[in-house]
Amino acid sequence: MTEPPPPPPGSSFVYGGMIAVGALLATLCGGCTLYFGGTTVSRMLTSHVDSGLTWVVFALLVGGLPTLGGLILVREGLRGLRRVKTPPQ
């Protein structure tokens, strides 16, 4: 059985960058989405305004998609880093 080829040099740096950028995206965009969505929902509950639902959907679309992208970057970066760090069997 042939062994898999060694990872290219610098791949751990790329995977670490993916993790860092993904964590920043998820943290900043997720926090902003949580803040604006939460304040809109609290205003809707206290003042009984129905137009806030539009803002919640808008916040989820504008901030939720980059948050999801950041989480995917973190997951794939961790997977790649594990692949680089594990010794061949």
MDTraj code that builds the backbone (N, CA, C; nanometers):
import mdtraj as md
import numpy as np

residues = "MET THR GLU PRO PRO PRO PRO PRO PRO GLY SER SER PHE VAL TYR GLY GLY MET ILE ALA VAL GLY ALA LEU LEU ALA THR LEU CYS GLY GLY CYS THR LEU TYR PHE GLY GLY THR THR VAL SER ARG MET LEU THR SER HIS VAL ASP SER GLY LEU THR TRP VAL VAL PHE ALA LEU LEU VAL GLY GLY LEU PRO THR LEU GLY GLY LEU ILE LEU VAL ARG GLU GLY LEU ARG GLY LEU ARG ARG VAL LYS THR PRO PRO GLN".split()
xyz = np.array([
    [0.0848, -0.1171, 0.0000],
    [0.0000, 0.0000, 0.0000],
    [0.0896, 0.1237, 0.0000],
    [0.0563, 0.2193, -0.0802],
    [0.1357, 0.3417, -0.0886],
    [0.0929, 0.4412, 0.0185],
    [0.1887, 0.5160, 0.0661],
    [0.1591, 0.6165, 0.1676],
    [0.1105, 0.7437, 0.1002],
    [0.0235, 0.8195, 0.1693],
    [-0.0213, 0.9462, 0.1107],
    [0.0955, 1.0433, 0.1009],
    [0.0903, 1.1324, 0.0042],
    [0.2004, 1.2291, -0.0100],
    [0.2052, 1.3225, 0.1100],
    [0.3240, 1.3723, 0.1434],
    [0.3338, 1.4647, 0.2567],
    [0.2627, 1.5959, 0.2241],
    [0.2139, 1.6642, 0.3274],
    [0.1464, 1.7925, 0.3022],
    [0.2457, 1.8949, 0.2487],
    [0.1987, 1.9854, 0.1656],
    [0.2889, 2.0878, 0.1121],
    [0.3400, 2.1787, 0.2238],
    [0.4591, 2.2326, 0.2066],
    [0.5116, 2.3214, 0.3107],
    [0.4271, 2.4481, 0.3227],
    [0.4072, 2.4891, 0.4448],
    [0.3289, 2.6096, 0.4692],
    [0.1805, 2.5847, 0.4812],
    [0.1368, 2.4588, 0.4705],
    [-0.0069, 2.4325, 0.4768],
    [-0.0611, 2.4550, 0.6171],
    [0.0198, 2.4310, 0.7204],
    [-0.0288, 2.4565, 0.8561],
    [-0.0503, 2.6069, 0.8777],
    [0.0310, 2.6899, 0.8127],
    [0.0122, 2.8344, 0.8219],
    [-0.1200, 2.8756, 0.7562],
    [-0.1506, 2.8155, 0.6424],
    [-0.2755, 2.8468, 0.5717],
    [-0.3955, 2.8034, 0.6547],
    [-0.3883, 2.6832, 0.7115],
    [-0.4994, 2.6362, 0.7940],
    [-0.5152, 2.7207, 0.9202],
    [-0.4040, 2.7641, 0.9786],
    [-0.4119, 2.8535, 1.0939],
    [-0.4744, 2.9868, 1.0573],
    [-0.4417, 3.0370, 0.9384],
    [-0.5049, 3.1610, 0.8910],
    [-0.6536, 3.1444, 0.8690],
    [-0.6929, 3.0278, 0.8160],
    [-0.8360, 3.0010, 0.7983],
    [-0.9084, 3.0022, 0.9322],
    [-0.8464, 2.9431, 1.0331],
    [-0.9071, 2.9402, 1.1661],
    [-0.9177, 3.0810, 1.2232],
    [-0.8120, 3.1601, 1.2092],
    [-0.8124, 3.2960, 1.2649],
    [-0.9170, 3.3843, 1.1969],
    [-0.9200, 3.3807, 1.0642],
    [-1.0160, 3.4638, 0.9907],
    [-1.1589, 3.4165, 1.0179],
    [-1.1783, 3.2859, 1.0213],
    [-1.3116, 3.2327, 1.0486],
    [-1.3600, 3.2680, 1.1885],
    [-1.2683, 3.2619, 1.2872],
    [-1.3064, 3.2974, 1.4237],
    [-1.3421, 3.4452, 1.4340],
    [-1.2664, 3.5307, 1.3651],
    [-1.2995, 3.6737, 1.3660],
    [-1.4356, 3.6989, 1.3002],
    [-1.4581, 3.6356, 1.1860],
    [-1.5866, 3.6529, 1.1180],
    [-1.7019, 3.6074, 1.2066],
    [-1.6889, 3.4887, 1.2621],
    [-1.7973, 3.4340, 1.3436],
    [-1.8214, 3.5186, 1.4686],
    [-1.7138, 3.5647, 1.5311],
    [-1.7292, 3.6423, 1.6541],
    [-1.7876, 3.7802, 1.6273],
    [-1.7285, 3.8522, 1.5327],
    [-1.7742, 3.9896, 1.5083],
    [-1.9121, 3.9939, 1.4436],
    [-1.9320, 3.9168, 1.3381],
    [-2.0618, 3.9191, 1.2703],
    [-2.1700, 3.8565, 1.3569],
    [-2.1341, 3.7484, 1.4276],
    [-2.2323, 3.6838, 1.5145],
    [-2.2727, 3.7720, 1.6306],
    [-2.1745, 3.8421, 1.6890],
    [-2.2064, 3.9326, 1.7994],
    [-2.2931, 4.0489, 1.7559],
    [-2.2623, 4.1033, 1.6399],
    [-2.3418, 4.2144, 1.5875],
    [-2.4843, 4.1683, 1.5550],
    [-2.4957, 4.0531, 1.4936],
    [-2.6279, 3.9995, 1.4617],
    [-2.7078, 3.9723, 1.5879],
    [-2.6415, 3.9158, 1.6882],
    [-2.7081, 3.8883, 1.8149],
    [-2.7546, 4.0166, 1.8817],
    [-2.6716, 4.1194, 1.8774],
    [-2.7077, 4.2464, 1.9398],
    [-2.8278, 4.3107, 1.8702],
    [-2.8174, 4.3270, 1.7373],
    [-2.9253, 4.3950, 1.6665],
    [-3.0528, 4.3119, 1.6638],
    [-3.0399, 4.1812, 1.6474],
    [-3.1590, 4.0961, 1.6513],
    [-3.2218, 4.0949, 1.7889],
    [-3.1378, 4.0892, 1.8928],
    [-3.1900, 4.0873, 2.0295],
    [-3.2568, 4.2171, 2.0695],
    [-3.1977, 4.3303, 2.0336],
    [-3.2603, 4.4580, 2.0679],
    [-3.3906, 4.4773, 1.9911],
    [-3.3945, 4.4300, 1.8673],
    [-3.5183, 4.4423, 1.7904],
    [-3.6272, 4.3552, 1.8504],
    [-3.5921, 4.2341, 1.8892],
    [-3.6917, 4.1454, 1.9502],
    [-3.7385, 4.2019, 2.0838],
    [-3.6479, 4.2581, 2.1627],
    [-3.6905, 4.3151, 2.2910],
    [-3.7807, 4.4366, 2.2707],
    [-3.7528, 4.5161, 2.1677],
    [-3.8417, 4.6296, 2.1377],
    [-3.9781, 4.5801, 2.0908],
    [-3.9775, 4.4725, 2.0127],
    [-4.1046, 4.4178, 1.9657],
    [-4.1881, 4.3674, 2.0828],
    [-4.1227, 4.3052, 2.1805],
    [-4.1955, 4.2499, 2.2939],
    [-4.2460, 4.3571, 2.3887],
    [-4.1725, 4.4679, 2.4030],
    [-4.2138, 4.5709, 2.4979],
    [-4.3129, 4.6698, 2.4376],
    [-4.3002, 4.7011, 2.3090],
    [-4.3883, 4.8031, 2.2516],
    [-4.4913, 4.7444, 2.1561],
    [-4.4913, 4.6133, 2.1363],
    [-4.5884, 4.5462, 2.0509],
    [-4.5910, 4.6029, 1.9093],
    [-4.4727, 4.6228, 1.8522],
    [-4.4604, 4.6721, 1.7155],
    [-4.4361, 4.5514, 1.6249],
    [-4.5124, 4.5419, 1.5155],
    [-4.5009, 4.4270, 1.4269],
    [-4.3934, 4.4447, 1.3196],
    [-4.3484, 4.5665, 1.2953],
    [-4.2518, 4.5890, 1.1874],
    [-4.1116, 4.5419, 1.2235],
    [-4.0881, 4.5008, 1.3468],
    [-3.9559, 4.4572, 1.3877],
    [-3.9148, 4.3252, 1.3273],
    [-4.0108, 4.2440, 1.2867],
    [-3.9784, 4.1148, 1.2279],
    [-3.8968, 4.1311, 1.1001],
    [-3.9251, 4.2356, 1.0242],
    [-3.8481, 4.2634, 0.9033],
    [-3.7022, 4.2897, 0.9375],
    [-3.6777, 4.3616, 1.0458],
    [-3.5408, 4.3917, 1.0861],
    [-3.4692, 4.2679, 1.1379],
    [-3.5405, 4.1775, 1.2029],
    [-3.4790, 4.0540, 1.2506],
    [-3.4359, 3.9689, 1.1323],
    [-3.5224, 3.9564, 1.0326],
    [-3.4877, 3.8794, 0.9129],
    [-3.3713, 3.9454, 0.8403],
    [-3.3717, 4.0762, 0.8316],
    [-3.2622, 4.1496, 0.7679],
    [-3.1308, 4.1263, 0.8419],
    [-3.1341, 4.1316, 0.9750],
    [-3.0128, 4.1093, 1.0541],
    [-2.9623, 3.9668, 1.0364],
    [-3.0536, 3.8707, 1.0289],
    [-3.0122, 3.7322, 1.0091],
    [-2.9504, 3.7103, 0.8717],
    [-3.0033, 3.7767, 0.7715],
    [-2.9466, 3.7618, 0.6377],
    [-2.8114, 3.8313, 0.6251],
    [-2.8039, 3.9537, 0.6729],
    [-2.6817, 4.0323, 0.6566],
    [-2.5715, 3.9828, 0.7501],
    [-2.6030, 3.9470, 0.8710],
    [-2.5011, 3.9041, 0.9654],
    [-2.4913, 3.7545, 0.9827],
    [-2.5987, 3.6842, 0.9570],
    [-2.5991, 3.5399, 0.9778],
    [-2.5195, 3.4643, 0.8729],
    [-2.5246, 3.5104, 0.7500],
    [-2.4499, 3.4417, 0.6442],
    [-2.2987, 3.4525, 0.6625],
    [-2.2433, 3.5701, 0.6940],
    [-2.0993, 3.5741, 0.7229],
    [-2.0618, 3.4946, 0.8486],
    [-2.1509, 3.4908, 0.9469],
    [-2.1249, 3.4112, 1.0663],
    [-2.1148, 3.2641, 1.0303],
    [-2.2071, 3.2174, 0.9485],
    [-2.2034, 3.0790, 0.9030],
    [-2.0766, 3.0509, 0.8221],
    [-2.0383, 3.1443, 0.7358],
    [-1.9150, 3.1293, 0.6597],
    [-1.7931, 3.1224, 0.7506],
    [-1.7905, 3.2024, 0.8551],
    [-1.6801, 3.1984, 0.9506],
    [-1.6734, 3.0659, 1.0244],
    [-1.7884, 3.0124, 1.0625],
    [-1.7896, 2.8830, 1.1301],
    [-1.7424, 2.7712, 1.0379],
    [-1.7783, 2.7802, 0.9111],
    [-1.7326, 2.6804, 0.8138],
    [-1.5816, 2.6908, 0.7946],
    [-1.5288, 2.8136, 0.7899],
    [-1.3831, 2.8315, 0.7789],
    [-1.3097, 2.7718, 0.8988],
    [-1.3626, 2.7927, 1.0177],
    [-1.2993, 2.7370, 1.1375],
    [-1.3017, 2.5844, 1.1317],
    [-1.4151, 2.5282, 1.0954],
    [-1.4265, 2.3822, 1.0899],
    [-1.3297, 2.3225, 0.9883],
    [-1.3245, 2.3796, 0.8695],
    [-1.2356, 2.3254, 0.7659],
    [-1.0889, 2.3494, 0.8003],
    [-1.0578, 2.4604, 0.8656],
    [-0.9212, 2.4859, 0.9089],
    [-0.8756, 2.3852, 1.0136],
    [-0.9650, 2.3529, 1.1075],
    [-0.9315, 2.2528, 1.2082],
    [-0.9144, 2.1145, 1.1463],
    [-0.9994, 2.0807, 1.0513],
    [-0.9858, 1.9519, 0.9824],
    [-0.8531, 1.9428, 0.9089],
    [-0.8180, 2.0467, 0.8373],
    [-0.6927, 2.0470, 0.7639],
    [-0.5718, 2.0443, 0.8558],
    [-0.5796, 2.1163, 0.9662],
    [-0.4684, 2.1183, 1.0610],
    [-0.4494, 1.9813, 1.1251],
    [-0.5575, 1.9117, 1.1543],
    [-0.5470, 1.7770, 1.2081],
    [-0.4820, 1.6824, 1.1073],
    [-0.5168, 1.6998, 0.9797],
    [-0.4594, 1.6162, 0.8755],
    [-0.3084, 1.6382, 0.8629],
    [-0.2666, 1.7640, 0.8795],
    [-0.1235, 1.7964, 0.8683],
    [-0.0482, 1.7442, 0.9902],
    [-0.1070, 1.7532, 1.1086],
    [-0.0371, 1.7195, 1.2330],
    [-0.0296, 1.5692, 1.2589],
    [-0.1224, 1.4893, 1.2078],
    [-0.1200, 1.3464, 1.2358],
    [-0.0112, 1.2793, 1.1534],
    [0.0706, 1.1977, 1.2169],
    [0.1775, 1.1299, 1.1430],
    [0.1199, 1.0188, 1.0545],
    [0.1838, 0.9894, 0.9413],
    [0.1334, 0.8807, 0.8560],
    [0.1485, 0.7467, 0.9272],
    [0.0567, 0.6560, 0.8996],
    [0.0572, 0.5248, 0.9672],
    [0.1279, 0.4209, 0.8864],
])
top = md.Topology()
chain = top.add_chain()
for i, resn in enumerate(residues, 1):
    res = top.add_residue(resn, chain, resSeq=i)
    for name in ("N", "CA", "C"):
        top.add_atom(name, md.element.get_by_symbol(name[0]), res)
traj = md.Trajectory(xyz[None], top)
